Amino acid sequence: MSQQRTYKRRHFFVKKSYQFKFILKFCLIVLAGSILSTGLVLLFSRGTLTSSFENSRLVVTNTASAILPLVIVTNIVTIGVITIATIVVVLFISHKIAGPLFRFEKELKEIGEGDLTKLIKLRKNDQITDMAEDLNIMTANLREKVLAIQDGVTQLLESASERNAPRGLIEDLEKLRERIQEDFKI
């Protein structure tokens, strides 16, 4: 029974530029939402008056002017807390995407170099595991086709040798068989 090796990533920043841009976009959305909500509060409070006591005196002012400092402080605190939460959540989400992409790049490079024994293994909870399975099926199919070609070349070589084919043809078939063996790990 073969033991399946599970991969545990050691770093949360697998593809730093991708993850940084991903986090930055979400933080900018939070900032835009905060600015929009502040603008709407000030817009809706326009034309209204607010009364308050300052130094034992009753002061009547425009509501927007009265609440603006509180809205700004509240938004700064909210943006800070939500930005930290967003960074943590998006970092984990992007890690579930960037990690498999990193593994795909690494394994597909080796498959492209001719190693048809490679399997792309992802963690159970990673995204795009279906794609990894499809790529594994594709690699297995390629391996079978290369093996069939290799077997066909071997049979042609044997047949050519038995029929006393020209030496040049036999040498070409041997070179083709050697090239398949050199170029592919199957």
C-alpha positions as CSV (number, residue, x, y, z in Angstrom):
1,M,0.0,0.0,0.0
2,S,1.5,3.3,-1.1
3,Q,1.7,6.1,1.4
4,Q,0.4,9.4,0.0
5,R,2.6,12.3,1.1
6,T,0.8,15.4,2.2
7,Y,2.3,18.7,1.6
8,K,2.5,21.3,4.4
9,R,3.4,24.7,3.3
10,R,5.9,26.5,5.5
11,H,5.3,30.0,4.3
12,F,2.1,31.9,4.0
13,F,3.5,34.1,1.3
14,V,3.9,31.6,-1.5
15,K,3.5,34.0,-4.4
16,K,4.3,37.3,-2.7
17,S,3.4,39.7,-5.5
18,Y,0.1,37.9,-6.3
19,Q,-0.9,37.7,-2.6
20,F,0.2,41.3,-1.9
21,K,-1.9,42.7,-4.7
22,F,-4.8,40.5,-3.6
23,I,-4.7,41.8,-0.1
24,L,-4.2,45.4,-1.3
25,K,-7.3,45.3,-3.5
26,F,-9.4,44.1,-0.6
27,C,-8.0,46.8,1.7
28,L,-8.7,49.4,-0.9
29,I,-12.3,48.2,-1.1
30,V,-12.6,48.6,2.6
31,L,-11.2,52.1,2.4
32,A,-13.5,53.0,-0.4
33,G,-16.5,51.7,1.6
34,S,-15.5,53.8,4.6
35,I,-15.1,57.0,2.5
36,L,-18.5,56.3,0.8
37,S,-20.3,55.7,4.1
38,T,-18.7,58.9,5.6
39,G,-19.8,60.9,2.5
40,L,-23.3,59.5,2.7
41,V,-23.7,60.3,6.4
42,L,-22.5,63.9,5.8
43,L,-24.7,64.2,2.8
44,F,-27.8,63.0,4.6
45,S,-27.1,65.2,7.6
46,R,-26.7,68.3,5.4
47,G,-29.3,70.9,6.1
48,T,-30.0,69.7,9.6
49,L,-29.1,71.3,12.9
50,T,-27.7,69.7,16.1
51,S,-27.7,71.2,19.5
52,S,-25.1,70.5,22.1
53,F,-23.7,71.9,25.3
54,E,-20.2,73.2,25.3
55,N,-18.7,74.9,28.3
56,S,-22.2,75.2,29.9
57,R,-23.6,76.9,26.8
58,L,-26.1,75.7,24.4
59,V,-24.6,75.5,20.9
60,V,-26.6,75.0,17.7
61,T,-24.5,73.9,14.7
62,N,-24.8,72.2,11.4
63,T,-25.1,68.4,12.1
64,A,-22.4,67.5,9.5
65,S,-19.9,69.8,11.3
66,A,-20.9,68.5,14.7
67,I,-20.5,64.8,13.9
68,L,-17.6,65.0,11.4
69,P,-14.8,64.5,14.1
70,L,-16.6,61.5,15.6
71,V,-17.2,60.0,12.1
72,I,-13.6,60.4,11.2
73,V,-12.3,58.8,14.4
74,T,-14.8,56.0,14.2
75,N,-13.8,55.3,10.6
76,I,-10.1,55.3,11.4
77,V,-10.6,52.8,14.1
78,T,-13.0,50.7,12.0
79,I,-10.6,50.8,9.0
80,G,-7.7,49.7,11.2
81,V,-9.6,46.7,12.7
82,I,-11.2,45.7,9.4
83,T,-7.9,46.1,7.5
84,I,-6.1,43.7,10.0
85,A,-9.0,41.2,9.7
86,T,-9.0,41.6,5.9
87,I,-5.3,40.9,5.7
88,V,-5.6,37.8,7.8
89,V,-8.6,36.4,6.0
90,V,-7.4,37.3,2.5
91,L,-3.9,35.9,3.3
92,F,-5.4,32.5,4.2
93,I,-7.8,32.6,1.2
94,S,-5.0,33.6,-1.3
95,H,-2.8,31.0,0.3
96,K,-5.3,28.3,-0.7
97,I,-5.1,29.6,-4.3
98,A,-1.5,30.7,-4.6
99,G,-0.1,27.5,-3.0
100,P,-1.7,25.2,-5.6
101,L,-0.6,27.5,-8.4
102,F,3.0,27.3,-7.1
103,R,2.8,23.5,-7.0
104,F,1.3,23.5,-10.5
105,E,4.1,25.6,-11.9
106,K,6.8,23.4,-10.3
107,E,5.2,20.0,-11.3
108,L,4.2,21.1,-14.8
109,K,7.8,22.3,-15.5
110,E,9.0,18.8,-14.6
111,I,6.3,17.2,-16.7
112,G,7.2,19.6,-19.6
113,E,10.8,18.4,-19.3
114,G,9.6,14.8,-19.9
115,D,9.0,13.4,-16.4
116,L,5.6,11.6,-17.0
117,T,5.7,10.0,-13.6
118,K,4.9,13.2,-11.8
119,L,1.6,13.6,-10.0
120,I,0.3,16.9,-8.8
121,K,-0.6,16.4,-5.1
122,L,-2.5,19.1,-3.3
123,R,-3.8,19.4,0.3
124,K,-7.3,18.1,0.7
125,N,-8.8,21.6,1.4
126,D,-6.9,23.5,-1.4
127,Q,-8.8,25.1,-4.2
128,I,-8.6,23.7,-7.8
129,T,-8.0,20.1,-6.7
130,D,-10.3,19.0,-9.6
131,M,-7.8,20.7,-12.0
132,A,-4.9,18.8,-10.4
133,E,-6.7,15.5,-10.9
134,D,-7.4,16.4,-14.5
135,L,-3.7,17.2,-15.0
136,N,-2.8,13.9,-13.4
137,I,-5.1,12.1,-15.8
138,M,-3.6,14.0,-18.7
139,T,-0.1,13.0,-17.6
140,A,-1.1,9.4,-17.2
141,N,-2.6,9.4,-20.7
142,L,0.6,10.9,-22.2
143,R,2.7,8.3,-20.4
144,E,0.6,5.5,-21.9
145,K,0.9,7.0,-25.4
146,V,4.7,7.5,-25.1
147,L,4.9,3.9,-23.8
148,A,2.8,2.7,-26.8
149,I,5.1,4.6,-29.2
150,Q,8.2,3.2,-27.5
151,D,6.7,-0.3,-27.8
152,G,5.9,0.3,-31.5
153,V,9.5,1.5,-32.2
154,T,10.8,-1.6,-30.4
155,Q,8.6,-3.9,-32.5
156,L,9.6,-2.1,-35.7
157,L,13.3,-2.5,-34.7
158,E,12.8,-6.2,-34.1
159,S,10.9,-6.6,-37.3
160,A,13.5,-4.7,-39.3
161,S,16.3,-6.8,-37.8
162,E,14.5,-10.0,-38.6
163,R,13.9,-9.0,-42.2
164,N,17.5,-7.8,-42.7
165,A,16.4,-4.2,-43.3
166,P,19.0,-1.7,-44.4
167,R,21.5,-0.9,-41.6
168,G,20.6,2.8,-41.8
169,L,17.0,2.1,-41.0
170,I,17.9,-0.1,-38.0
171,E,20.3,2.6,-36.7
172,D,17.6,5.3,-37.1
173,L,15.1,3.2,-35.2
174,E,17.6,2.6,-32.4
175,K,18.4,6.3,-32.2
176,L,14.6,7.0,-32.0
177,R,14.2,4.4,-29.2
178,E,17.2,5.9,-27.3
179,R,15.8,9.4,-27.7
180,I,12.4,8.4,-26.3
181,Q,14.2,6.8,-23.3
182,E,16.4,9.9,-22.8
183,D,13.6,12.5,-23.3
184,F,10.9,10.8,-21.2
185,K,10.8,9.4,-17.7
186,I,8.0,6.9,-17.9
